């Protein structure tokens, strides 16, 4: 088993072990917690556990959009990612919405 899969399995099982947590949410970094907690509370009020970094395949701490997207094959309703598209939009790279990948795009006006 690869490291990303093992972590995804662990994160997916947290809400099963602690029933007070609705889901584990992997974010790009710590600064994103207030924004995404507000968005999730408005959409589905509950307790969420936020992960702001995780281990990459080499075992070092890693953050950011790319790290979040490594979990894409293993996402489910108990473990999902939230990313903002501001940096990708500036680079001209668009990420299509995907099941269990939530993203925010700033208005262009």
Secondary structure, DSSP 8 states (H G I E B T S, - for coil): --HHHHHHHHHHHHHHH-TT--EEEE-SSGGGHHHHHHHHHHHS-S-EEEE--EE-TTSSEE-SHHHHHTTGGG-BTTEEEEEE-HHHHHHT-----BTTEEEE-----
